[in-house]
Amino acid sequence: MEYNPKTVTIYSVGLLGGSVGAGLKKAGFGGRIIGLSSERAVKVSLEMGLIDEGYSYSELGDVVGRTDLLILCSPILAIVDTIKKLGGMELPGGLVITDIGSTKKVIVDAAKKYLPSHVRFIGGHPMAGSEKSGPEAGDADIFREATYVLTPGSDDDRQIADDLGGFLRRSLGCEIVMTDPSTHDSMAAAVSHLPHILASALVLCASEQEKRNPGTLSLAAGGFRDTTRIASAQYDIWHDIFATNKGAIIPLIDSYVGILNDMKSKLANDALKESFEAARNVRVNMKGIDK
């Protein structure tokens, strides 16, 4: 039997939380969508039709009692704090809790520590987003064909993870991938977290060149734009990611510096062809990245 929660509560209706609401509405979700957020976000979300009911964060204890699926859409450390609060509340049997945090081990570990055994927590991370923020940036199609990672904390959680994955796939149009929390964090460090640091570093490098040769940045075109797009995101969004996954990111920076030094030596000897062709072969064989 398909998993179909009757009431979905979105905790923090910002870009992704609002997009979840928009996606559920577009898919024809027949249940109730409740939003818990700031007064402004609740007002905007109700006006846009992203949620059916809206309340302040302080009313979580009242709302969770009539919730089947709770989706935590705050920054990572706020998700951990919310899990701690939930652990001290009376939670209904059968409640499923998930999140959209960009790192998973610290969140899943908190759920194991603080949540009662009759509640199922499945870590989640949709590999989708935008530099925009707030519920007004909510996009019903932001998850469509995007990879959505679920990280069940134990074998006992696998069935509900499969059920939840089916619901998300039907409702949001995403592609579900299952892995364990630590493996997720290592993989996300390579393809999501490190690229943001590199994009920022490239902008800083070009900015230094701008100081030496004014007008440099005015020459920036498609390649620079595409490579550095994510550097325009606010640091506040990234702080928790770096704080909770530095153990995976720092070794990758070392690896990247090593590759750069190797390519620097090859450049001096006009011998970059092998590196460029190896990178090209990997890139052209990456399925779905250019959708």
Stockholm file with secondary structure:
# STOCKHOLM 1.0

chainA/1-291         MEYNPKTVTIYSVGLLGGSVGAGLKKAGFGGRIIGLSSERAVKVSLEMGLIDEGYSYSELGDVVGRTDLLILCSPILAIVDTIKKLGGMELPGGLVITDIGSTKKVIVDAAKKYLPSHVRFIGGHPMAGSEKSGPEAGDADIFREATYVLTPGSDDDRQIADDLGGFLRRSLGCEIVMTDPSTHDSMAAAVSHLPHILASALVLCASEQEKRNPGTLSLAAGGFRDTTRIASAQYDIWHDIFATNKGAIIPLIDSYVGILNDMKSKLANDALKESFEAARNVRVNMKGIDK
#=GR chainA/1-291 SS CCCCCSEEEEESCSHHHHHHHHHHHHTTCCSEEEEEECHHHHHHHHHHTSCSEEEEGGGHHHHHTTCSEEEECSCHHHHHHHHHHHHTSCCCTTCEEEECCSCCHHHHHHHHHHSCTTSEEEEEEESCCCSCCSGGGCCTTTTTTCEEEEEESSGGGHHHHHHHHHHHHHHHCCEEEECCHHHHHHHHIIIIIHHHHHHHHHHHHHHHHHHHSTTTGGGCCHHHHHHHGGGGSCHHHHHHHHHHHHHHHHHHHHHHHHHHHHHHHHHHTTCCHHHHHHHHHHHHTCTTTTC
#=GC SS_cons         CCCCCSEEEEESCSHHHHHHHHHHHHTTCCSEEEEEECHHHHHHHHHHTSCSEEEEGGGHHHHHTTCSEEEECSCHHHHHHHHHHHHTSCCCTTCEEEECCSCCHHHHHHHHHHSCTTSEEEEEEESCCCSCCSGGGCCTTTTTTCEEEEEESSGGGHHHHHHHHHHHHHHHCCEEEECCHHHHHHHHIIIIIHHHHHHHHHHHHHHHHHHHSTTTGGGCCHHHHHHHGGGGSCHHHHHHHHHHHHHHHHHHHHHHHHHHHHHHHHHHTTCCHHHHHHHHHHHHTCTTTTC
//
